[in-house]
């Protein structure tokens, strides 16, 4: 009986330098793609969000001041979608009704300004203001209320009619 021939060692095999080259090549591709994305992003967006950023900042600061003044009033508004229109309930800090206000509502669709309308609400009860109009679907409502002495209150709600 003859002994089996010894296995010859393969001249080809994975050596340490093969793994090193593969790892370097992999990361070179990843870094190259990331660099391409960074260059494309930098060239396509100048970093400026507003056309006039300084003026936009001033408007934002004025809005923050208005919100602080509104918070000190302590007024609250609740809005409801009624079948015949919109109803807003205005209360002070102690949940007492606010009467004699000039209240208006700006309504617009959430996705577009088309169909935007302004409604002047009339007081139908102590602290209850309403406007009659047939609505359907979802509307964003911006409620503005002003008192005799000039304090101004603004609240935004999303209402849905059947």
VOTORLO-9074 format. One line per field, with one value per residue: residue number from 0; x, y, z of N, C-alpha, C in turn; residue in three letters. Coordinates in nm, 2 decimals, always signed. Atoms other than C-alpha are relative to their C-alpha. Layout:
<nodes>
roba = NUM, ... $
n_px = X, ... $
n_py = Y, ... $
n_pz = Z, ... $
ca_px = X, ... $
ca_py = Y, ... $
ca_pz = Z, ... $
c_px = X, ... $
c_py = Y, ... $
c_pz = Z, ... $
miza = ALA, ... $
</nodes>
This chain:
<nodes>
roba = 0, 1, 2, 3, 4, 5, 6, 7, 8, 9, 10, 11, 12, 13, 14, 15, 16, 17, 18, 19, 20, 21, 22, 23, 24, 25, 26, 27, 28, 29, 30, 31, 32, 33, 34, 35, 36, 37, 38, 39, 40, 41, 42, 43, 44, 45, 46, 47, 48, 49, 50, 51, 52, 53, 54, 55, 56, 57, 58, 59, 60, 61, 62, 63, 64, 65, 66, 67, 68, 69, 70, 71, 72, 73, 74, 75, 76, 77, 78, 79, 80, 81, 82, 83, 84, 85, 86, 87, 88, 89, 90, 91, 92, 93, 94, 95, 96, 97, 98, 99, 100, 101, 102, 103, 104, 105, 106, 107, 108, 109, 110, 111, 112, 113, 114, 115, 116, 117, 118, 119, 120, 121, 122, 123, 124, 125, 126, 127, 128, 129, 130, 131, 132, 133, 134, 135, 136, 137, 138, 139, 140, 141, 142, 143, 144, 145, 146, 147, 148, 149, 150, 151, 152, 153, 154, 155, 156, 157, 158, 159, 160, 161 $
n_px = +0.08, -0.09, +0.04, +0.05, -0.09, +0.03, +0.06, -0.09, +0.05, +0.04, -0.08, +0.09, +0.07, +0.02, -0.11, +0.03, +0.00, +0.12, +0.10, -0.03, +0.04, +0.15, +0.05, -0.03, +0.08, +0.13, +0.02, -0.02, +0.13, +0.10, -0.04, +0.02, +0.15, +0.04, -0.05, +0.09, +0.13, -0.03, -0.02, +0.13, +0.08, -0.06, +0.02, +0.14, +0.06, -0.09, +0.00, +0.09, +0.13, +0.09, -0.05, -0.05, -0.01, +0.00, +0.14, +0.07, -0.03, +0.07, +0.14, +0.01, -0.02, +0.13, +0.10, -0.02, +0.05, +0.15, +0.04, -0.02, +0.11, +0.12, +0.00, +0.03, +0.14, +0.07, +0.12, +0.00, +0.10, +0.04, +0.07, +0.07, +0.07, +0.15, +0.06, +0.03, -0.11, -0.11, +0.03, -0.11, +0.03, -0.11, +0.00, -0.12, -0.09, +0.08, +0.10, +0.12, +0.02, -0.05, +0.10, -0.03, -0.12, +0.01, -0.06, +0.00, -0.07, -0.05, +0.01, -0.06, -0.02, -0.14, -0.10, +0.00, +0.06, +0.11, +0.12, -0.03, +0.11, +0.00, +0.13, +0.01, +0.09, +0.09, +0.02, +0.13, +0.03, -0.11, -0.13, +0.02, +0.00, +0.03, +0.02, +0.08, -0.05, +0.00, -0.14, -0.02, -0.14, -0.09, -0.04, -0.08, +0.07, -0.08, +0.10, -0.06, +0.09, -0.06, +0.09, +0.02, -0.13, -0.10, -0.08, +0.03, -0.02, +0.00, -0.01, +0.01, +0.06, +0.04, +0.14, +0.05, +0.14, +0.03 $
n_py = -0.12, -0.12, -0.11, -0.12, -0.10, -0.11, -0.12, -0.11, -0.12, -0.09, -0.12, -0.11, +0.00, -0.14, -0.03, -0.12, -0.12, -0.01, -0.06, -0.14, -0.07, +0.00, -0.10, -0.13, -0.02, -0.02, -0.14, -0.11, -0.01, -0.07, -0.14, -0.07, -0.02, -0.10, -0.13, -0.04, -0.05, -0.13, -0.10, -0.03, -0.07, -0.13, -0.08, -0.02, -0.08, -0.10, -0.01, -0.10, +0.05, -0.11, -0.09, -0.11, +0.07, -0.09, -0.05, +0.12, +0.01, -0.11, +0.04, +0.11, -0.06, -0.07, +0.10, +0.05, -0.10, +0.01, +0.12, -0.03, -0.09, +0.07, +0.09, -0.08, -0.02, +0.11, +0.04, +0.13, +0.01, +0.13, -0.01, +0.12, +0.01, +0.03, +0.03, -0.12, -0.10, +0.01, -0.06, -0.03, -0.04, -0.07, -0.01, -0.06, +0.09, +0.07, +0.07, -0.08, -0.04, -0.13, -0.06, -0.13, +0.01, +0.01, +0.13, +0.04, +0.13, +0.02, +0.15, +0.04, +0.15, +0.03, +0.02, -0.10, -0.13, -0.01, +0.00, -0.07, -0.09, -0.07, -0.01, -0.08, +0.07, -0.08, +0.06, +0.06, +0.02, -0.05, +0.07, +0.09, -0.07, +0.10, -0.05, +0.10, +0.03, +0.14, +0.05, +0.14, +0.04, -0.05, -0.14, -0.06, -0.12, -0.10, -0.08, -0.13, -0.06, -0.12, -0.06, -0.14, -0.07, +0.03, +0.13, +0.09, +0.14, +0.08, +0.15, +0.08, +0.14, +0.07, +0.05, +0.09, +0.01, +0.12 $
n_pz = +0.00, +0.01, -0.08, +0.08, +0.02, -0.09, +0.06, +0.03, -0.05, +0.11, +0.01, -0.02, -0.13, -0.06, -0.08, -0.08, +0.08, +0.08, -0.08, -0.02, +0.12, +0.01, -0.10, +0.04, +0.11, -0.05, -0.06, +0.11, +0.07, -0.09, -0.02, +0.13, +0.02, -0.10, +0.05, +0.11, -0.06, -0.06, +0.11, +0.06, -0.10, -0.02, +0.12, +0.03, -0.10, -0.05, -0.14, -0.04, +0.00, +0.03, +0.10, -0.08, -0.13, -0.11, -0.02, -0.05, -0.14, -0.07, -0.01, -0.10, -0.13, -0.03, -0.03, -0.14, -0.09, +0.00, -0.07, -0.15, -0.05, +0.00, -0.11, -0.12, +0.00, -0.06, +0.07, +0.06, +0.10, +0.05, +0.13, +0.04, +0.13, -0.01, +0.14, +0.07, +0.00, -0.10, -0.13, -0.08, -0.14, -0.06, -0.15, -0.06, -0.08, -0.10, +0.07, +0.02, +0.14, +0.05, +0.08, +0.07, +0.08, +0.14, +0.03, +0.14, +0.03, +0.14, +0.03, +0.12, +0.01, -0.05, +0.10, +0.10, -0.04, +0.08, -0.08, -0.12, -0.02, -0.13, -0.06, -0.12, -0.09, -0.08, -0.13, -0.01, -0.14, -0.08, +0.03, +0.11, +0.13, +0.11, +0.13, +0.08, +0.14, +0.02, +0.03, +0.00, +0.00, -0.10, +0.01, -0.11, -0.04, -0.08, -0.07, -0.05, -0.09, -0.06, -0.10, +0.00, -0.03, +0.10, +0.00, +0.12, -0.02, +0.12, -0.02, +0.12, -0.02, +0.12, -0.02, +0.11, +0.02, +0.08 $
ca_px = +0.00, +0.13, +0.12, -0.09, +0.11, +0.16, -0.05, +0.13, +0.10, -0.08, +0.13, -0.18, -0.34, -0.46, -0.17, -0.16, -0.08, -0.38, -0.61, -0.43, -0.48, -0.85, -0.91, -0.73, -0.92, -1.25, -1.20, -1.06, -1.39, -1.60, -1.39, -1.41, -1.79, -1.83, -1.60, -1.81, -2.13, -1.97, -1.86, -2.20, -2.37, -2.14, -2.18, -2.56, -2.64, -2.48, -2.58, -2.82, -3.17, -3.34, -3.30, -3.25, -3.13, -3.07, -3.43, -3.56, -3.38, -3.53, -3.88, -3.82, -3.70, -4.02, -4.23, -4.06, -4.13, -4.50, -4.52, -4.38, -4.63, -4.91, -4.80, -4.82, -5.18, -5.28, -5.55, -5.65, -5.84, -6.03, -6.15, -6.40, -6.53, -6.91, -7.13, -7.23, -6.89, -6.62, -6.65, -6.39, -6.40, -6.18, -6.09, -5.86, -5.60, -5.88, -6.10, -6.34, -6.49, -6.33, -6.60, -6.59, -6.30, -6.24, -6.18, -6.09, -5.98, -5.76, -5.83, -5.62, -5.56, -5.25, -5.08, -5.17, -5.26, -5.53, -5.88, -5.73, -6.01, -6.05, -6.35, -6.46, -6.62, -6.91, -6.97, -7.26, -7.23, -7.00, -6.65, -6.79, -6.72, -6.85, -6.86, -7.11, -6.96, -6.98, -6.64, -6.53, -6.20, -5.90, -5.81, -5.53, -5.68, -5.50, -5.72, -5.64, -5.81, -5.76, -5.91, -6.01, -5.67, -5.49, -5.35, -5.33, -5.36, -5.28, -5.34, -5.31, -5.51, -5.59, -5.96, -6.14, -6.49, -6.67 $
ca_py = +0.00, +0.34, +0.64, +0.94, +1.22, +1.51, +1.82, +2.09, +2.43, +2.68, +2.96, +3.18, +3.27, +3.57, +3.73, +4.02, +4.28, +4.18, +4.26, +4.59, +4.69, +4.59, +4.80, +5.10, +5.07, +5.04, +5.36, +5.55, +5.48, +5.59, +5.91, +5.99, +5.95, +6.16, +6.43, +6.43, +6.48, +6.76, +6.95, +6.91, +7.03, +7.33, +7.44, +7.40, +7.58, +7.91, +7.87, +8.16, +8.07, +8.41, +8.66, +8.93, +8.75, +9.06, +9.19, +8.84, +8.83, +9.17, +9.04, +8.73, +8.94, +9.15, +8.84, +8.71, +9.04, +9.02, +8.67, +8.78, +9.07, +8.83, +8.58, +8.86, +8.92, +8.57, +8.54, +8.20, +8.12, +7.81, +7.75, +7.51, +7.40, +7.42, +7.30, +7.66, +7.83, +7.90, +7.97, +8.12, +8.14, +8.40, +8.39, +8.57, +8.42, +8.33, +8.16, +8.46, +8.55, +8.84, +9.06, +9.36, +9.24, +9.29, +8.94, +8.82, +8.49, +8.43, +8.09, +7.92, +7.56, +7.39, +7.32, +7.63, +8.00, +7.95, +8.02, +8.23, +8.43, +8.68, +8.65, +8.91, +8.74, +8.88, +8.83, +8.59, +8.55, +8.65, +8.57, +8.37, +8.50, +8.34, +8.38, +8.20, +8.04, +7.70, +7.53, +7.18, +7.00, +7.12, +7.48, +7.66, +7.94, +8.25, +8.42, +8.79, +8.96, +9.32, +9.49, +9.85, +9.95, +9.79, +9.46, +9.22, +8.85, +8.60, +8.22, +7.96, +7.64, +7.38, +7.30, +7.03, +7.05, +6.74 $
ca_pz = +0.00, -0.08, +0.14, +0.02, -0.12, +0.11, +0.04, -0.14, +0.02, -0.21, -0.33, -0.31, +0.02, +0.22, +0.37, +0.62, +0.36, +0.16, +0.45, +0.51, +0.15, +0.16, +0.48, +0.34, +0.01, +0.19, +0.39, +0.09, -0.09, +0.21, +0.27, -0.11, -0.12, +0.20, +0.05, -0.26, -0.06, +0.14, -0.17, -0.33, -0.01, +0.03, -0.33, -0.34, -0.01, +0.09, +0.45, +0.45, +0.54, +0.51, +0.23, +0.50, +0.81, +1.03, +0.97, +1.03, +1.36, +1.46, +1.38, +1.58, +1.88, +1.85, +1.84, +2.16, +2.33, +2.22, +2.36, +2.70, +2.72, +2.62, +2.89, +3.15, +3.05, +3.15, +2.89, +2.75, +2.44, +2.34, +1.99, +1.86, +1.52, +1.53, +1.24, +1.16, +1.21, +1.46, +1.83, +2.06, +2.44, +2.60, +2.97, +3.20, +3.44, +3.69, +3.43, +3.42, +3.08, +2.89, +2.75, +2.51, +2.31, +1.94, +1.81, +1.46, +1.31, +1.01, +0.86, +0.60, +0.48, +0.64, +0.31, +0.11, +0.15, -0.11, +0.03, +0.31, +0.48, +0.77, +1.00, +1.25, +1.55, +1.74, +2.11, +2.16, +2.53, +2.82, +2.68, +2.39, +2.03, +1.71, +1.34, +1.11, +0.80, +0.65, +0.67, +0.58, +0.63, +0.83, +0.88, +1.07, +1.27, +1.41, +1.67, +1.74, +2.04, +2.16, +2.46, +2.52, +2.67, +2.38, +2.51, +2.22, +2.23, +1.96, +1.96, +1.69, +1.66, +1.40, +1.37, +1.17, +1.04, +0.90 $
c_px = +0.09, -0.06, -0.06, +0.11, -0.03, -0.06, +0.10, -0.06, -0.03, +0.08, -0.09, -0.07, -0.01, +0.11, -0.04, +0.00, -0.12, -0.12, +0.02, -0.04, -0.15, -0.06, +0.03, -0.09, -0.14, -0.02, +0.03, -0.13, -0.10, +0.04, -0.02, -0.14, -0.04, +0.05, -0.08, -0.13, +0.02, +0.02, -0.13, -0.09, +0.04, -0.03, -0.15, -0.07, +0.09, +0.00, -0.09, -0.14, -0.10, +0.07, +0.06, +0.01, +0.00, -0.15, -0.08, +0.02, -0.07, -0.15, -0.02, +0.01, -0.13, -0.11, +0.02, -0.05, -0.16, -0.05, +0.02, -0.11, -0.13, -0.01, -0.03, -0.15, -0.08, -0.12, +0.02, -0.11, -0.03, -0.08, -0.06, -0.06, -0.14, -0.05, -0.03, +0.11, +0.10, -0.05, +0.12, -0.04, +0.13, -0.02, +0.13, +0.07, -0.09, -0.12, -0.13, -0.01, +0.05, -0.10, +0.05, +0.12, -0.03, +0.07, -0.02, +0.07, +0.04, +0.01, +0.07, +0.03, +0.14, +0.10, +0.01, -0.06, -0.13, -0.13, +0.01, -0.12, +0.02, -0.15, +0.00, -0.11, -0.08, -0.02, -0.14, -0.04, +0.12, +0.13, -0.01, -0.01, -0.01, -0.01, -0.07, +0.06, +0.00, +0.14, -0.01, +0.15, +0.08, +0.05, +0.10, -0.06, +0.09, -0.10, +0.08, -0.11, +0.07, -0.11, +0.00, +0.13, +0.11, +0.08, -0.05, +0.04, -0.01, +0.01, -0.02, -0.05, -0.03, -0.14, -0.04, -0.15, -0.03, -0.03 $
c_py = +0.12, +0.11, +0.11, +0.10, +0.12, +0.12, +0.11, +0.13, +0.09, +0.12, +0.13, -0.01, +0.15, +0.03, +0.13, +0.12, +0.01, +0.06, +0.15, +0.08, +0.01, +0.10, +0.14, +0.04, +0.03, +0.14, +0.11, +0.02, +0.08, +0.14, +0.07, +0.03, +0.11, +0.14, +0.05, +0.06, +0.14, +0.11, +0.03, +0.08, +0.15, +0.09, +0.03, +0.09, +0.10, +0.01, +0.11, -0.05, +0.10, +0.09, +0.12, -0.05, +0.10, +0.05, -0.11, -0.02, +0.11, -0.03, -0.11, +0.05, +0.07, -0.10, -0.06, +0.10, +0.00, -0.12, +0.02, +0.09, -0.08, -0.10, +0.08, +0.03, -0.12, -0.04, -0.14, +0.00, -0.15, +0.01, -0.13, +0.01, -0.04, -0.02, +0.13, +0.10, -0.03, +0.06, +0.01, +0.04, +0.06, +0.01, +0.06, -0.11, -0.08, -0.07, +0.08, +0.04, +0.14, +0.05, +0.13, +0.00, +0.01, -0.13, -0.03, -0.13, +0.00, -0.15, -0.02, -0.15, -0.02, +0.00, +0.11, +0.13, +0.02, -0.01, +0.07, +0.10, +0.06, +0.00, +0.09, -0.07, +0.09, -0.07, -0.05, -0.03, +0.05, -0.08, -0.09, +0.08, -0.10, +0.07, -0.11, -0.01, -0.15, -0.05, -0.15, -0.03, +0.07, +0.14, +0.04, +0.14, +0.09, +0.10, +0.13, +0.07, +0.13, +0.06, +0.15, +0.08, -0.04, -0.13, -0.09, -0.14, -0.08, -0.15, -0.07, -0.14, -0.06, -0.06, -0.08, +0.00, -0.13, +0.04 $
c_pz = +0.00, +0.09, -0.09, -0.01, +0.09, -0.08, -0.03, +0.05, -0.12, +0.00, +0.02, +0.13, +0.05, +0.10, +0.08, -0.08, -0.09, +0.08, +0.02, -0.12, -0.02, +0.09, -0.05, -0.12, +0.04, +0.05, -0.09, -0.08, +0.09, +0.02, -0.14, -0.02, +0.10, -0.05, -0.11, +0.04, +0.07, -0.10, -0.06, +0.09, +0.01, -0.12, -0.03, +0.11, +0.06, +0.15, +0.05, -0.01, -0.04, -0.10, +0.08, +0.14, +0.12, +0.03, +0.06, +0.15, +0.09, +0.02, +0.10, +0.14, +0.04, +0.03, +0.14, +0.10, +0.01, +0.08, +0.15, +0.05, +0.00, +0.12, +0.13, +0.01, +0.07, -0.07, -0.06, -0.10, -0.04, -0.13, -0.03, -0.14, +0.02, -0.14, -0.07, +0.00, +0.10, +0.13, +0.08, +0.14, +0.05, +0.15, +0.05, +0.08, +0.10, -0.06, -0.01, -0.15, -0.03, -0.10, -0.07, -0.08, -0.15, -0.04, -0.15, -0.01, -0.14, -0.02, -0.13, +0.01, +0.05, -0.11, -0.11, +0.05, -0.09, +0.08, +0.14, +0.02, +0.14, +0.04, +0.12, +0.08, +0.08, +0.14, +0.01, +0.14, +0.08, -0.04, -0.12, -0.13, -0.11, -0.13, -0.08, -0.14, -0.01, -0.04, -0.02, -0.01, +0.11, -0.04, +0.11, +0.03, +0.09, +0.05, +0.05, +0.09, +0.05, +0.09, -0.02, +0.02, -0.10, +0.02, -0.11, +0.03, -0.13, +0.03, -0.13, +0.03, -0.14, +0.03, -0.12, +0.00, -0.08, -0.14 $
miza = UNK, UNK, UNK, UNK, UNK, UNK, UNK, UNK, UNK, UNK, UNK, UNK, UNK, UNK, UNK, UNK, UNK, UNK, UNK, UNK, UNK, UNK, UNK, UNK, UNK, UNK, UNK, UNK, UNK, UNK, UNK, UNK, UNK, UNK, UNK, UNK, UNK, UNK, UNK, UNK, UNK, UNK, UNK, UNK, UNK, UNK, UNK, UNK, UNK, UNK, UNK, UNK, UNK, UNK, UNK, UNK, UNK, UNK, UNK, UNK, UNK, UNK, UNK, UNK, UNK, UNK, UNK, UNK, UNK, UNK, UNK, UNK, UNK, UNK, UNK, UNK, UNK, UNK, UNK, UNK, UNK, UNK, UNK, UNK, UNK, UNK, UNK, UNK, UNK, UNK, UNK, UNK, UNK, UNK, UNK, UNK, UNK, UNK, UNK, UNK, UNK, UNK, UNK, UNK, UNK, UNK, UNK, UNK, UNK, UNK, UNK, UNK, UNK, UNK, UNK, UNK, UNK, UNK, UNK, UNK, UNK, UNK, UNK, UNK, UNK, UNK, UNK, UNK, UNK, UNK, UNK, UNK, UNK, UNK, UNK, UNK, UNK, UNK, UNK, UNK, UNK, UNK, UNK, UNK, UNK, UNK, UNK, UNK, UNK, UNK, UNK, UNK, UNK, UNK, UNK, UNK, UNK, UNK, UNK, UNK, UNK, UNK $
</nodes>
